[in-house]
C-alpha cells in the first residue's frame, strides 16, 4: 500500500517544525499553499500560529472551501494550537469575521491560558501511549483552552482536569505545540491512524 502523503498547511505558523517531525518518522510530506497542493495529499496537519491571520489567508488563498470539502469527505486532520481553533465548532473571543471548519464538536477560548508572557511547559500523561510510558512534554504558547466538548468527542489527554488532546472521527486536536519537542509519539499516532484507511491516491 502506498504511504499516505501528509500535507502541512504552510500559510503561517510553525509548519516547518511539523514537517520536520513527520519527515523524521519517514512520512512523505508536502507544504500546502494552494488548492492544487491539497488535491495531492491524503491527510492534513494544521499548525500553530495566529488563528485570525490563518483564517484570512485560508480565504485569500482559495483553500478554505476545498479543505472544508475534504474534511466533510473524511480527510484526517491533526490541528495544533491555532489549528485546534480553526477546527473547532465554536470560538470564544474570536473576531466576528473569523472562520472555522466546525470539524470537531468543541468550544475553545482563544489564548485561554493567557498571553505570550503566560506561556508554559508541562508534562502530560497520554494514556494511549501505555501505562508505563513517559509523559509528553507539552509546550503551551498563547494556547487555546477547551471550554466544552460534545458527546462524540474523545478526550485523549488532560492537564489539570482540562482536555488538551481530543479526537472525533478523523479529526485530532491538541492545544499545545507537539512539533516543538523531539518527541514523535503524537505524530506517530496520527500516522498510525492513517494506515487503517485507504490513501487518497488509491481512492481517486
C-alpha positions, 0 to 999 in steps of 0.5 A: 500500500502506498504511504499516505502523503501528509500535507502541512498547511504552510500559510503561517505558523510553525509548519516547518517544525511539523514537517520536520517531525513527520519527515523524521518518522519517514512520512512523505510530506508536502507544504500546502499553499494552494488548492492544487497542493491539497488535491495531492495529499491524503491527510492534513496537519494544521499548525500553530500560529495566529488563528485570525491571520490563518483564517484570512489567508485560508480565504485569500488563498482559495483553500478554505472551501476545498479543505472544508470539502475534504474534511466533510469527505473524511480527510484526517486532520491533526490541528495544533494550537491555532489549528485546534481553533480553526477546527473547532465548532465554536470560538470564544473571543474570536473576531466576528469575521473569523472562520472555522471548519466546525470539524470537531464538536468543541468550544475553545477560548482563544489564548485561554491560558493567557498571553505570550508572557503566560506561556508554559511547559508541562508534562502530560500523561497520554494514556494511549501511549501505555501505562508505563510510558513517559509523559509528553512534554507539552509546550503551551504558547498563547494556547487555546483552552477547551471550554466544552466538548460534545458527546462524540468527542474523545478526550485523549489527554488532560492537564489539570482536569482540562482536555488538551488532546481530543479526537472525533472521527478523523479529526485530532486536536491538541492545544499545545505545540507537539512539533516543538519537542523531539518527541514523535509519539503524537505524530506517530499516532496520527500516522498510525491512524492513517494506515487503517484507511485507504490513501487518497491516491488509491481512492481517486 
